[in-house]
Amino acid sequence: MASERVHQLFLLNLCLQMFDGVATYQGVLHWGEGNPLLLSWMALIGIGPALLIFKAKACGLLVVLRRFGGRRVVHHAFVALAAVYTTFSFIPWMTRLVSLLYA
């Protein structure tokens, strides 16, 4: 059961990363980017390539973390990452994107 839960959390985190990439791409077109590191890479190589690089790195780190799935700390790490991305990405981006519908 624990292994299945870790896998579900892994998939949730991958989905949150994909959502963040798509939402950031759309959000940059309307509001700009708040992350100075990502913003500098966007200016250097473009919005799409910068997002692909950053999201590929994040997803790659999730895969590495998943490889250690038998350890209790991995479960906690996936829960913490999902909470952080839900709080600081999913909710704010959904609020902004939904506001476009009513603007």
Residue frames relative to the residue before (quaternion, step in Angstrom):
aa qw qx qy qz dx dy dz
M 1.0000 0.0000 0.0000 0.0000 0.00 0.00 0.00
A 0.6488 0.5268 -0.3259 0.4419 3.59 0.93 -0.84
S 0.6462 0.5186 -0.3202 0.4592 3.57 1.00 -0.80
E 0.6378 0.5158 -0.3216 0.4730 3.58 1.03 -0.77
R 0.6526 0.5140 -0.3124 0.4608 3.60 0.97 -0.83
V 0.6320 0.5138 -0.3283 0.4783 3.60 1.00 -0.80
H 0.6494 0.5084 -0.3214 0.4653 3.59 0.97 -0.81
Q 0.6433 0.5123 -0.3228 0.4685 3.60 0.98 -0.78
L 0.6558 0.4971 -0.3044 0.4797 3.58 0.99 -0.81
F 0.5981 0.5502 -0.3434 0.4708 3.57 1.11 -0.71
L 0.6820 0.4804 -0.2841 0.4727 3.59 0.87 -0.96
L 0.6138 0.5397 -0.3399 0.4653 3.58 1.04 -0.76
N 0.6785 0.4874 -0.2924 0.4654 3.57 0.90 -0.92
L 0.6182 0.5227 -0.3482 0.4727 3.60 1.04 -0.67
C 0.6509 0.5093 -0.3102 0.4699 3.59 0.97 -0.85
L 0.6468 0.5100 -0.3204 0.4678 3.58 0.97 -0.79
Q 0.6314 0.5194 -0.3314 0.4708 3.60 1.05 -0.72
M 0.6590 0.4983 -0.3094 0.4708 3.59 0.95 -0.87
F 0.6294 0.5233 -0.3298 0.4704 3.57 0.98 -0.85
D 0.6640 0.5153 -0.3077 0.4459 3.58 0.86 -0.97
G 0.6510 0.5181 -0.3221 0.4517 3.59 0.97 -0.79
V 0.6878 0.4662 -0.2807 0.4805 3.58 0.86 -0.95
A 0.6682 0.4969 -0.3029 0.4635 3.58 0.91 -0.90
T 0.6380 0.5152 -0.3300 0.4676 3.59 0.99 -0.77
Y 0.6279 0.5316 -0.3367 0.4580 3.59 0.95 -0.83
Q 0.6919 0.4535 -0.2764 0.4891 3.59 0.87 -0.94
G 0.6692 0.5244 -0.2998 0.4328 3.57 0.95 -0.86
V 0.6110 0.5547 -0.3502 0.4430 3.58 1.04 -0.73
L 0.6376 0.5405 -0.3250 0.4424 3.57 1.05 -0.73
H 0.7585 0.3768 -0.1974 0.4938 3.60 1.11 -0.66
W 0.8443 0.1817 -0.0469 0.5019 3.59 0.89 -0.90
G 0.5242 -0.6089 0.4421 0.3987 3.61 1.13 -0.34
E 0.4716 -0.6630 0.5108 0.2776 3.57 -1.33 -0.01
G 0.3440 -0.7694 0.5104 0.1706 3.56 -0.95 0.93
N 0.6210 0.5337 -0.3456 0.4584 3.59 1.19 -0.41
P 0.3638 -0.7752 0.4674 0.2195 3.63 -0.37 1.17
L 0.6267 0.5299 -0.3464 0.4543 3.60 1.04 -0.66
L 0.6748 0.4707 -0.2842 0.4922 3.57 0.89 -0.92
L 0.6310 0.5441 -0.3273 0.4457 3.58 1.00 -0.79
S 0.6627 0.4940 -0.3159 0.4657 3.59 0.96 -0.79
W 0.6471 0.4960 -0.3193 0.4831 3.59 1.05 -0.71
M 0.6153 0.5427 -0.3460 0.4552 3.59 1.05 -0.70
A 0.6561 0.4989 -0.3055 0.4768 3.57 1.00 -0.83
L 0.6826 0.5102 -0.2754 0.4450 3.56 1.07 -0.77
I 0.8488 0.1280 -0.0296 0.5121 3.61 0.74 -1.01
G 0.6363 -0.5223 0.3305 0.4616 3.59 1.27 -0.08
I 0.6477 -0.5543 0.3681 0.3711 3.53 -1.24 0.54
G 0.7044 0.4902 -0.2762 0.4326 3.58 0.71 -1.08
P 0.7047 0.4552 -0.2883 0.4616 3.61 0.71 -0.98
A 0.6345 0.5261 -0.3401 0.4527 3.61 0.99 -0.75
L 0.6682 0.4881 -0.3049 0.4714 3.58 0.92 -0.88
L 0.6359 0.5284 -0.3357 0.4513 3.59 0.97 -0.79
I 0.6553 0.5064 -0.3118 0.4657 3.58 0.94 -0.85
F 0.6965 0.4761 -0.2842 0.4554 3.60 0.81 -0.98
K 0.6897 0.4605 -0.2866 0.4797 3.60 0.94 -0.83
A 0.6132 0.5303 -0.3539 0.4664 3.62 1.04 -0.63
K 0.6332 0.5176 -0.3242 0.4754 3.57 1.04 -0.76
A 0.6687 0.4970 -0.3020 0.4632 3.58 0.88 -0.91
C 0.6769 0.4751 -0.2962 0.4779 3.59 0.92 -0.86
G 0.6131 0.5434 -0.3415 0.4606 3.59 1.06 -0.68
L 0.6565 0.4938 -0.3080 0.4800 3.57 1.00 -0.78
L 0.6102 0.5306 -0.3503 0.4727 3.59 1.11 -0.61
V 0.6362 0.5170 -0.3268 0.4703 3.59 1.01 -0.79
V 0.6415 0.5082 -0.3259 0.4733 3.60 0.94 -0.82
L 0.6509 0.5047 -0.3133 0.4727 3.58 0.94 -0.86
R 0.6377 0.5435 -0.3201 0.4422 3.59 1.00 -0.81
R 0.6037 0.5790 -0.3512 0.4206 3.58 1.09 -0.67
F 0.6983 0.4062 -0.2504 0.5336 3.58 1.24 -0.46
G 0.1963 0.8700 -0.4386 0.1105 3.58 1.28 0.47
G 0.6240 0.5744 -0.3518 0.3961 3.60 1.10 -0.43
R 0.6366 0.5392 -0.3268 0.4442 3.56 1.22 -0.24
R 0.5794 -0.6207 0.4128 0.3294 3.54 -1.03 0.81
V 0.6268 0.5633 -0.3410 0.4166 3.59 1.00 -0.78
V 0.5894 0.5712 -0.3727 0.4329 3.61 1.13 -0.59
H 0.6289 0.5272 -0.3309 0.4659 3.58 0.95 -0.85
H 0.6824 0.4829 -0.2838 0.4697 3.58 0.86 -0.96
A 0.6375 0.5265 -0.3294 0.4560 3.58 1.01 -0.76
F 0.6600 0.4968 -0.3104 0.4704 3.59 0.94 -0.84
V 0.6346 0.5141 -0.3301 0.4732 3.60 1.01 -0.77
A 0.6663 0.5010 -0.3014 0.4628 3.58 0.91 -0.92
L 0.6617 0.5007 -0.3120 0.4627 3.60 0.91 -0.86
A 0.6444 0.5087 -0.3228 0.4710 3.58 0.96 -0.82
A 0.6481 0.5139 -0.3205 0.4617 3.60 0.97 -0.80
V 0.6586 0.5061 -0.3077 0.4642 3.57 0.93 -0.88
Y 0.7089 0.4486 -0.2761 0.4690 3.61 0.80 -0.93
T 0.6147 0.5211 -0.3557 0.4734 3.60 1.09 -0.56
T 0.7064 0.4780 -0.2571 0.4543 3.57 0.92 -0.96
F 0.8188 0.2905 -0.1244 0.4792 3.57 0.81 -1.00
S 0.7365 0.3360 -0.2344 0.5383 3.60 1.24 0.00
F 0.7455 0.4364 -0.2605 0.4312 3.57 0.44 -1.20
I 0.7137 0.4502 -0.2731 0.4619 3.60 0.69 -1.04
P 0.6913 0.4581 -0.3192 0.4587 3.67 0.76 -0.83
W 0.6765 0.4837 -0.3119 0.4596 3.61 0.89 -0.85
M 0.6428 0.5085 -0.3355 0.4644 3.59 0.95 -0.77
T 0.6287 0.5288 -0.3372 0.4598 3.58 1.00 -0.74
R 0.6902 0.4694 -0.2790 0.4749 3.57 0.91 -0.88
L 0.6800 0.4894 -0.3021 0.4548 3.58 0.89 -0.88
V 0.6419 0.4988 -0.3257 0.4827 3.59 1.03 -0.71
S 0.6045 0.5632 -0.3598 0.4336 3.60 1.08 -0.64
L 0.5830 0.5714 -0.3773 0.4373 3.59 1.16 -0.48
L 0.6209 0.5546 -0.3427 0.4354 3.58 1.10 -0.64
Y 0.7733 0.3429 -0.1651 0.5072 3.57 1.09 -0.72
A 0.4764 0.6785 -0.4332 0.3537 3.56 1.24 0.29
